Structure formats: structure tokens, C-alpha cells
């Protein structure tokens, strides 16, 4: 920390001669304010009545004389410390001109607040600006052509067009909605991008011309990049010189009004134009204007148009910093009841507004910064993406929380004063810490299905025709009982052909033996005859398999639809399902994160989805060490209403989106056999684990997996 000598604290340096002191709008409490305008940096600094009175006496060049003049000539109380503090503020913002010693002093002060390279890079890869155009001359030349757009006649015409366009779209709402999928083609994406560029240029010129209309300069227009995503911007900082908040509000809302006016015109054109490129272009203008305006420009939680509009409407400048200060104060009072004064004196209504806005911003930022971290992680390659993800979460989520906790520690003297609220908060925090550190038995929920323990799916051995059916669905069968008889004409022809071939070879062998042919020729014929006999035996075995039999004792639980004599069936079609209903089995899919938490001796219970079925205590039967490639029990797949997210492959298999492991249980005590599949979940009491340890283990696991170590 820099130490300032007393003689320097009492002396003040003169103001820069190029600065302008401008009146500002009334503050929340009705008090007047002023703005110091720095033309070199196009920046405004708002000051209150006490600072204004000190500036009126700044020519005295002495802190004590300035304080004494304010004290004796105004109803305000000022001290030398107040003057010195204000002087430091002016010097830190380069608003003073001084001698060499003073310049060094303020340079050291500015250097202490200058962000480091790492901090600068962290903020500027998320958001930075590139100025492209100095539009003042262009605005002056174009103003005669656009000034009539601000007339009352044009405003009424736009409102009429908006009402007419909304009416036409509502009349053809189904057609309008049905056009949206076309935006997801590559032509739609390109058209949407072109329309957005045109609309955003008009949006920014709406801000610029409105600022010019109210006498404000527009020093630059250009492109800003937010997480490498380009956005157009217009510098309307000069609007701070306006004392009329309605004029500032008009500048802030001009871009949105410009876009919605174009959308109103496009909506009317869409309602009247025939199908074709022109109508498609009108649809793109309407949809892109509404979508982006609602999601971005009219979102007051982001520092876009709606943020400044809300500040002007409420009459609260610097809305976010002031709201965050009130939010932190409210949180401290809620948790500790320290009785600290609010950051500033405002009406109760405005205090509630600021606190509510701060909480909404914090929640929104938590979601947005986490989302940005995920986007950054996936946008860059793994090593850099993982580092940037950690930086995003650490800097924008964890750092503000730890900074506030550090403030609580510095305020511990006020917080630890005996009061019920602080004691209650500290006790709850201590219990939470203990709860996260102490091991507790984990509760694992596994999506599962109850079914007979042994079941066999029946398929045709080869493509064949049904000749005869012997059973029906629900029939009780024994192992070896015929279920149906199939016929394969091609197989029958192959058997006849093989029989004829064997007969011919047998005749040839006899003739060779009678004629006394050489031994080598007889050996060749015998080998052919043996091969033909082997082929015939294989064909006859395949023919025997056409009589489909039950492989186990059980019940025909499923029977394919429309099975009848004469129908052809493929070898991939499941004809039937035979289940052994004398015992049951519960099969489920265990997520990878719960794999190490399973306890072989832990209790488990099956809870059916049907609330009228009773729970079944279970014991572990088996746990596969290999993950499931496909979901064999279709009732577990999300495509069939199950809890396991899956993707369907071209081969009609259902592949789980996450790594899961097959696990099976059996009833702990004999129960009535399952007559059908019953969906539900298995609740398992796993090993004793500390939540803090599990969280740390999960983080390390993700780092190792994603970094490729």
C-alpha cells in the first residue's frame, strides 16, 4: 500500500483545462448531480453535491482551505480527509495536472490498480472491441433523409403495420410455425446470418441517429467479440451529458424499435406475398428480429439495451454495481444480522428493487458463466479447453464466492457479536461442513425390470414358411415340445439334389469297381461320395431344426403378431418368448459413477413403478465388469419410456448415451413367480462414503479422463 506524506495530502493539483462540468439528472433521493466529462477518453464521471462544492473552490489549491470554505459557506460538512480522498479519485482518473512529484504519486496509484497481463487476457478473450467507423460525418449527411422517420405519422404507421402483421400471422399461425424447421438447413442458416447482419446494422444506426438527434456525439461504431462471437456496437457514452432521462431512454430503445419496425413491415409482407423467395426472406426477418430481441436485447440481466433502459426507467445509474452492493449487504444481514448500514440511503422500494435485481443477476451469471465454460471447453481442443474451463469456473464463479467469504472474515468482529441469527447461521454452516466430511451410506437408484429368471427368445433357423402351429400365447410347454413346424422349399430342393448326386456317385463307384479301374480313380470317387453324404446329413439336420421346439420348461409369454400357416418369416424375426416363471430375476443398468459404491452385503429393494405392487427385498446376484454396449431390456431404454438415455443405431440396436454396467438381483425370499415384465427401480444402500471425498474423486476422475492421462 502506498503511503502518502501529509504535505502531499493537503495540497491539491489543478484540474485539466479541457474538462467539462455538466449538469446531470436528479438522483433517487431527488438531489442534483453533475458529470465531469473527459473529452480525451470520452468518459463521464458523476459526482454529488458535496464534490461539486469542493470543485467550486478547487482554485484555492489547498485541501484545508477547500474544506473550510465548504464548511462555512454551505450546509455541508467537509474535512481535509474528504478533500484528499476526492483529489485521489480525480488523480486516479487522470483528471488533474500536477508537478513531477504529484505525477509520480498518481502514476504509482494508477499502477497499483492496473490489472496484470493474466487478468487482462482473461477478461479480453471473453470480450473485446474493434472500432471500425467514426460515424459523426455520416450521421450528419444522412440525418436529412431519416429525420422524418421520427415523426408522429411514421410512428402511427409502424404501430398499424405491427397490428396488421400480428393479425395476418395469427390467421396463418400453423403455416408460420411450420416454416421454422427450414431455418435448420444450411440454406436457412446462411439466410438467417445474412438477415441478422442487415438487422443489426440497422439496429446500431437506430442508436446512432437517435443520439445524433438529441445532440450527442457518436465517436465509434464497430464489432465486439463475446467469447469469440461477433456483435456490433455503437458508442453512445455521450448520452450521459443529457439531463432528461427520457432522451437517454429513447437512445437506448432506438435499436430495438428499429428492429421491431422492420419486423412489423416484414410480417405484413409475409401475410400478403405468395410462396417464394420473397416470402421466405420476410419470414426470416420476422423470426430473427423477434428471437434475438427477446433473448438478447430485451434481457436486462445482460449489459445490452434492456440493462440501460431499466436503469433509466428506474432512475438508477450504474445499476449493476449498486445492486450488487445492496445484494451483498442484504445477504450479510440475512445470514448474520450484523446491523450494518446499507451502502447508500435510498427509499425502501428502490432498496427492494436493487436486491431483487442483484439476486437475479447472480443466478443468471451462474448459469451463463457455467455455460460459457462448457462452450469454451468443447470449442478448444482438450488440453486448452480443460484449462479454460477451470479458469472460467474458478475466476467467475468460485472467486466471487471466496471473496465474499473473505469479507465476512474481515467483518468477523461485527458478525460474532452475540445475536441469534449469526449463531444460527454459524451452527448451520458447521453442520453442513460436518455433513460433507463425515462418511454416510450412499443411496443408489438403479433403473431395473423384474422378469422371469430364465427366458429364451425363439427365432426361425433360416428364412422359411410356417406350415403348422402347435401352441398359442400363454400355453405351458416342456423342453422339447414342438412350437411350430416350418418349411423351406429351397432346403427341400437342396436335399433332393444332394440325394441325386449321391445316387450318381454310388453308381459311378460300382461301375469303376466292375471295370477294374485304377485304385486312384476309385479313391477320388469315394471321397466325393463321402463329402456328398456329409452335406446331405447337414441339410437333414437343418431340416429337423425347422420343427421349432421349446428349449426350456415354461410358458409362451410372447407370440409374434399375425403368425399363421403359409406366412414367410425371416431369421431375424422373434417368433416367441418362452419364460421359466418358476423364479424371477431383477436386471438393471448401473451408472459408472455408482460402480465403486455398490456393497455386496448392502440391502436392496425393488420398487415397481406401479404403486399398487409391493416392494421386494433383494440380494445381489451378479455385477458385470464390462459395460453394456446395447440395452437388451427395451423397457429400460428412454425410447420405450425407460430411464436410460439411448440412441438408436441403423441396425435397430439401442446404445446407451452414458457408460452403464449390467447388474442383476434375485428376491431375498421366495416370492410368487413373475408372469410378465414389471418396470421399476432398485434402491441399494451402498458403501459408506464422504460427500466431500466423492465430489473430489469425481472431479479428479473427470480431469484424468478428459485430459487423456
Steps between C-alpha positions, in 0.01 A plus 500: 500500500630844404568742790416862423689768686288758688626791292385325183163417654432867576601632160272454200596531136299702251242343270572445133382797297322288236258341745131591493264509797147417387172484694359152547156351571351492847609215724264253674464725804432804281844654554673658199813351348762603246722323249869570431561438131848392384511570122830315452352164604132581442420406861260648753543506880191571707539698822263615773434836665792480748752424226351782290548747786863387536557549124359856525784579745771289327680817393607545865755217438502403869300218656454680831380821333257306280358309796467817704324680214248216457445487877434873541325587174270197451284283724733204428774372729838434339838403645854504367474123466192540278685742274809276486287196415324689221837622374623141483188405303565781250867412473436127457274582204758741350284808544773711665815664377785521754875529548745212463462381860123496473517326164714224651260468792196457276696274264578268792136507604384417146763227465378331820150471348621393155406139426773250429555334163321182608197694624491712185515193274233325706252785457588587142475154350141505629418851376690754293412774250635593159392853391438521126317825423489859628145575389444866594543631142291215358226573752503869411463423130232237551294688756288696244394166347402329827368790708145440374508148648466660844174675414171407663355387165774240456461378857123451451563327167746257663248419775232433238740278304590312818133436583423395142807274482410332829144445375621344173745270679235385751263418215768281340667387822534134400672597175728744683606242761548230236759722326739499798663158424628648173732724705703194605615419146827646374308737273290609798808558715666711229181701442457550874859624528459748212172629647658538843789704356261737322271533802787564739646770277158669499478445876829678567419788265170536688704570815739728311240718325293535819810609693581748219140628516545589869832676441736223610823397330550141381878457502519140375304208361652156459506133586519353849589135564336313785664157544619540141142566380474827299253770604458851361518792743448878503674725751226725640690599813428865417138438605621553858506873429119496468309607809168374367470129573232463231752602237752246632222240502419583137864447398510167684180363349556632147677183380222271619234730350686499167514119491137457603390758241673300227344185643153662485550589134633151423202341681258689277693400189505135614121506538438633148783350292459166318731210581848561366837658581349838593263346756782287642715812540215677683460201733871500582492872582198456730631192681858623544384840630269350759736226612810714547310798644330286762808294590769770496391860460205484741686303765581747783736253669754548220669832430313558177217739415252383764756548781540870424128538434420355841754730666351808332144390573579447869718807513796296627835554330769232526224252575706182532777626734247667728268199493789264580597717797144484631484127429813432704368718783163320497672159503716597798198627691300189411774264621651691790272789595805718566298823482732658242373810317397461133753607234302818432184667617210421262128445536382159619341429162824564311691297757277198431538551125879510524517187718263308272698604192828395664369152587362455147836606352695261721283204406513597133876542506543163668314335214662710226859471623459127551359476148788710361744270678342197336500671159865601538590147607338348190615781266871453565694177486507291819811626680428874451125449539543332838724782626263770375203319655678498836594868461141595411348320798778610736509867401137580431320262737732391782698826536200728577376251758838472673543879487169547682596240758829686549298819562298315762822401670622860506164601651508219757516747792158639406363162395603312813317739729244299693180474295277206423516529122881491479520210743239309301681561171837393643343188650335405169827559312689283748242222463530519121878472519473202732237344276725526193804358680341215694445177308138410438343199337424581140158441351526371143199490269528255208240481220399135482243251374357194676459196272530121513855392579530275192352597167583405142409690187394279210609572141468311174831323415477617137248699294207260468123459462275406791335165440336425834462667843472280809468748790363845583605793722472409867531126440708289742773301325776258592851484359484332157131565435440616142387859464460520124614328182666691220571415139777624273449403130858594415625269773278219371642551151855492637425170678356344180796626299744358758318163495518485119867591511570218749310249282702602197828468690398159636428374146830642378686326783344160415579532131861591578538193720350266230714643222815466713604861483809623676500524879561877487177563302301290747643704789389830340145374447480375860610846633231673293241255630606562862484878453153472346388287795630760744314779315180297498529434874543874565198581286287237678610642837400847383168355386445351846554846651201625303292332766545775762488363855493649848854521641388511868199424715283803532229716348469657156507860625515676163381401156570699183202671343321344200680166510298259287561204269627611163676815624869545425724600793857629508773369726518844670133500604433393857227238480443444870638543851500204736547586867561285805254660739606289796761761605553872446798726432541877519734642235619859494766733364739663749660835413878524498507751784325254735713199406744528791223578750324163466530289815459123456345477845292816477123482513301548180132523418308499170235775478257446209373798304151371567420636850255213565775234479696419812872557548734202479819470715793385287850363514774555242534221245768631265667824389669507161845656481443580132276788401186437298542571130126487433187507716355152464202562729305742286278616789809664657576710188376858481358428155247271671433718804794373709751699703816416300572757221572317174567558131360273232751354253432412133487132609210577739718462807469745789837627623518674841618861494700450821713215628281250686565154642255206507402396853260228613318423827277217622231515768638455850211269587289272277231702330224435252653457154474791259251443222609810307765769496455769767694828471628683804818590686735328741604709801833380640669615820863523390830542677571771759647800316570863581315740265806726491722205411258383232486848345879523497527151353250587226692818411832315484339226295367752247838674478683172442245379247474822301870584504596155371747424780 
